[in-house]
Amino acid sequence: MLTAYARVTMLVAALGVSVASYGGGASIGEGGAIGETSIAYGVNPIAYHNDFWLEGPDFEQPEPIGAGQPRASNRDDELAALTARLAELELKYTELESMQSDFASNIEGLTRPLSNGTTLRTLGRMHVDYWGFPASSPGINGFETGDNNLSPQDEIGFRRLRFGIRGTIWKTMVYEVDLEFADANNAEFRDAYFGFDEVPWLQKVLIGNQKRPYGLDYLNSSNYNVFMERPFAIEAFNRDVRRAGIQSWNFSDDLAWNWRYGFFNQGQIQGTGIYVSDHWQGQVAGRLANTIWYDECSDGRGYAHWAIAGTWANTDGNANSLNYAASGLNTARFATRPEARSFSLWLDTGLIEGADNYTLLGLENVVNVGAWQWVGEYQHVWLQRDDASELEFSGGYFYLSYFLTGEHIPWHRETGTIDRVIPFENFFLVDTCGDGVRGGWGAWQIAARFSAVDLSDNDIQGGIGRSFTAALNWHWNPWARMQVNYLYGDIYDNAFNAVGGIDFGNYQIVGARFMVDF
């Protein structure tokens, strides 16, 4: 069928009359463009571009006006010819409208529009992992398997298998729902929220399950992060990041500043859908970020960022077991894996009895210069207990990354997070039949990270961990890549997780991930 634009273009093309015959001196040339001055008779032939006819039913291409006819010798004859041609075009247009109506009737029932003004986009990601543990000491064996003589076993499987929808409702509302199927027998939701956009002073307001606003490495999408797993501290102090709450997002007109803040329930409901308790275990959290430098001339190949984030969280230190609804558990607990996908949590404070509230402060910085990027974060927690001394836990990391092929990690100034890498050349390997095998290299990136966390203080001995990670990332295209990580780390002062009194150990881990998102 023809669009309105095509219809108008067809009529204009059909009316390709030399303005010269009316005293103007210009004529319509090939493709409908104004051509050079013509001294020809009143009507010029018209050449049509191949792409003039859009998708739709086949019909004959209109002949240029006057084709096969004697040229008009006066204005009256010329106008009569145009009138006849217009009548013919109107008839063809009527036929097209009828065909379009028939087509619409045929597809009715096969597709149905969404409610008025609603849009929908499907999205998803698949991350397939391999993890191996080539070396581990007896203490590490105990943390993972509960047996000092049994080393951690290799793992192969889906790290993430996520599908969802995202869109808008009417003109000012947004929504998103993501489902995680990596644990096939226990599907869970991740992002599940709706909200309002363009709200005065607040900009965007979201209600539902969403990321709490602290920890840059958690606010980054797992599709974009440089390393396979997040650092000790970021995971320990914001486990499984998403919580039910209400949150506002906003940014300055010049994109130099962005901020988000909100109120959340600390109970993790993405597997159950509900929190049941008279103690809300609420928290307020926020983040203020500043892109202090952004090189517009290079389209963002250079930038610098800093941010401060934090939370105050009220906990139920007396709820050290699940209630009748299998809910309401004390949320004062900090735990993490060894920056790899182990079966057990190797560093873990357990539920901290008597915990009344805690405060977290986080600092971030990023500097990107071309293919180089430096990132660092530090977080500190102060926890108050009813009948015991205050506890302090802390941790942080820094990393340096470099693109061997010259690309850079883009920066999203509206959210203060890293963005999708765009390779200069996508990876491909094809047999061209006529020109041999051809291919592209994709983008290659190397990185190194040091990370540490301290979850041991006074009578709480959740462990101290340190880890070094080397990474190689091969970006096949903007939506697919392969990651390889090598880790060496050690853990000590880990009495709460020790087996046979061995509260320390060291380990080596290798990981590989094949990933796509869409």
C-alpha positions, 0 to 999 in steps of 0.5 A, spaced: 500 500 500 502 507 498 503 511 504 501 519 504 507 521 502 508 516 496 501 519 494 503 526 494 509 524 491 506 520 485 501 526 484 507 531 484 511 527 479 505 526 474 504 534 474 511 535 472 509 541 468 515 546 465 514 552 469 517 555 463 511 555 459 507 559 465 513 564 465 517 561 471 523 558 467 524 552 471 522 545 470 521 539 474 527 534 472 528 527 474 525 524 480 521 530 481 527 535 482 527 542 480 531 542 474 535 547 469 531 552 465 527 549 460 525 552 453 521 546 451 514 545 450 509 545 456 510 538 458 517 535 460 517 527 460 518 525 467 523 519 470 521 515 476 526 512 481 526 505 482 524 506 490 518 510 488 514 505 489 513 502 496 511 495 498 504 494 496 500 491 490 503 491 483 500 496 478 503 499 472 507 505 473 504 511 470 507 513 463 510 520 463 505 525 461 504 526 453 508 520 452 506 517 445 502 523 444 503 530 440 506 535 445 500 540 447 501 547 442 497 551 447 495 552 454 488 549 454 490 543 451 495 542 456 490 543 462 486 538 458 491 533 458 493 534 465 485 534 467 485 527 464 491 524 467 489 527 474 482 523 473 486 517 471 490 517 477 484 518 482 481 512 479 488 508 481 488 511 488 481 509 489 483 502 487 489 502 492 484 504 498 480 498 496 485 494 496 488 496 503 481 496 506 481 488 504 488 487 507 486 490 513 480 486 513 484 479 512 489 480 518 484 482 523 484 477 528 491 475 527 494 482 531 490 486 535 493 493 538 495 494 545 490 499 549 491 506 547 497 509 547 501 503 550 507 500 547 511 494 548 518 491 547 521 485 548 528 484 551 532 478 554 539 476 556 542 469 556 549 468 560 552 461 559 558 460 564 563 455 566 567 455 573 573 451 575 577 451 581 584 448 579 586 450 586 584 450 593 586 449 600 583 445 606 579 451 609 576 454 602 574 446 601 570 447 608 567 454 606 564 451 599 563 443 601 563 443 608 568 438 608 576 440 608 578 434 604 573 435 598 575 441 593 570 445 590 567 442 583 566 445 576 560 448 574 557 449 567 550 452 566 546 458 565 548 464 570 542 468 567 536 466 562 532 472 563 526 475 558 521 481 559 517 486 556 518 494 557 514 500 554 510 506 555 502 506 558 499 512 554 503 518 554 507 519 561 507 512 564 512 507 563 513 499 566 518 493 565 517 486 568 523 481 567 523 474 569 529 470 571 529 462 568 536 460 570 533 456 576 528 452 571 524 450 577 524 456 581 522 462 576 523 469 579 522 476 577 527 481 577 525 488 575 517 489 576 515 496 576 511 501 573 511 509 574 510 516 571 515 520 567 516 527 566 513 529 573 515 536 575 521 536 580 521 529 580 522 527 573 521 519 573 518 516 579 518 508 579 513 503 584 515 496 584 521 491 585 527 495 582 535 496 584 537 500 590 541 506 588 548 504 591 554 501 588 556 503 581 558 496 579 550 493 581 547 499 578 551 497 571 547 492 567 550 485 567 550 486 560 556 491 560 560 490 566 567 488 565 568 482 570 564 476 570 562 477 577 561 483 582 566 485 587 566 482 594 563 489 598 558 491 592 555 484 593 555 483 600 552 490 602 547 490 597 545 483 596 541 481 590 540 489 589 533 489 587 527 491 593 520 493 593 519 500 593 518 507 590 524 511 587 525 518 584 530 519 578 532 525 575 538 529 572 540 536 570 539 539 563 546 539 562 547 532 564 552 533 568 548 531 575 544 525 576 540 523 582 536 518 585 533 516 591 527 512 594 524 508 600 524 501 600 522 494 604 529 490 605 525 483 604 527 480 598 520 478 595 522 476 588 521 469 589 515 470 593 512 476 591 510 478 598 513 480 605 509 479 611 511 482 618 509 488 622 516 490 622 517 493 615 524 493 615 524 499 611 530 503 608 531 510 605 537 510 600 540 515 595 545 517 590 548 523 587 552 523 581 556 528 577 560 527 570 565 532 572 568 532 565 565 529 558 569 530 552 564 532 547 569 533 541 570 525 541 563 523 542 565 521 550 571 517 549 574 521 555 570 523 561 570 523 569 565 521 574 564 521 581 558 519 586 556 519 593 551 514 595 548 511 602 542 508 606 539 508 613 536 501 614 531 499 620 532 492 621 528 487 626 534 484 630 529 479 633 526 476 627 532 470 627 527 465 624 522 465 618 515 467 621 508 463 619 508 466 612 515 464 611 517 471 611 519 477 615 526 475 617 532 479 620 535 483 614 541 485 618 546 480 614 552 481 609 554 475 605 558 474 598 561 469 594 568 469 592 567 473 586 565 467 582 559 463 582 560 458 587 555 454 590 556 457 597 557 463 600 564 463 603 564 470 607 558 471 611 556 474 618 550 470 618 543 474 621 546 479 626 542 478 633 539 485 636 541 489 630 537 495 630 539 499 624 545 500 620 548 506 615 552 505 609 556 510 605 559 509 598 564 513 594 565 512 587 570 514 581 571 513 574 576 516 569 576 514 562 581 516 557 580 513 550 581 505 550 583 506 558 578 506 564 580 506 571 574 505 576 574 505 584 569 504 589 569 504 597 563 502 602 563 503 609 557 500 614 556 502 621 551 497 624 547 499 631 545 493 636 540 494 642 544 490 647 551 490 644 557 494 641 557 497 634 559 494 628 563 496 622 564 493 616 567 495 609 570 494 603 572 496 596 575 495 589 579 498 583 580 496 576 584 498 570 581 496 563 584 497 556 581 496 549 587 492 545 583 494 538 582 501 540 574 502 542 572 505 549 567 504 554 561 509 553 558 513 559 550 514 560 550 521 563 543 521 565 544 515 569 551 515 571 553 508 569 557 505 563 554 503 557 554 498 551 561 497 547 560 498 540 566 495 536 569 498 531 568 492 527 564 486 529 566 479 529 564 474 523 567 469 519 563 467 512 565 463 506 564 468 500 564 463 495 567 468 490 572 471 494 574 466 499 573 466 507 572 473 510 572 475 517 572 481 522 576 481 529 571 484 534 573 488 540 578 485 545 579 488 552 583 486 558 582 488 565 585 487 572 581 488 578 583 488 586 578 487 591 577 486 598 572 486 604 572 486 611 566 482 615 569 481 621 568 485 627 568 484 635 564 478 636 562 477 629 567 473 624 564 473 617 571 473 614 576 478 611 577 476 603 582 479 598 582 477 591 585 479 584 582 478 578 585 478 570 580 479 565 579 478 557 573 480 554 572 479 546 566 483 544 563 479 538 558 485 536 554 490 541 550 485 543 554 479 544 561 477 547 565 472 551 569 473 557 574 469 561 576 471 568 582 468 572 582 469 580 587 468 585 584 470 592 585 468 600 580 469 606 582 469 613 578 471 620 572 467 618 570 463 624 563 463 622 564 459 616 570 455 618 569 447 618 574 443 623 577 450 626 580 452 619 578 459 618 583 461 612 585 459 606 587 461 599 584 459 592 584 459 584 578 460 580 577 460 572 571 462 569 568 463 562 562 466 559 558 466 553 553 472 553 548 475 548 542 480 550 537 483 545 
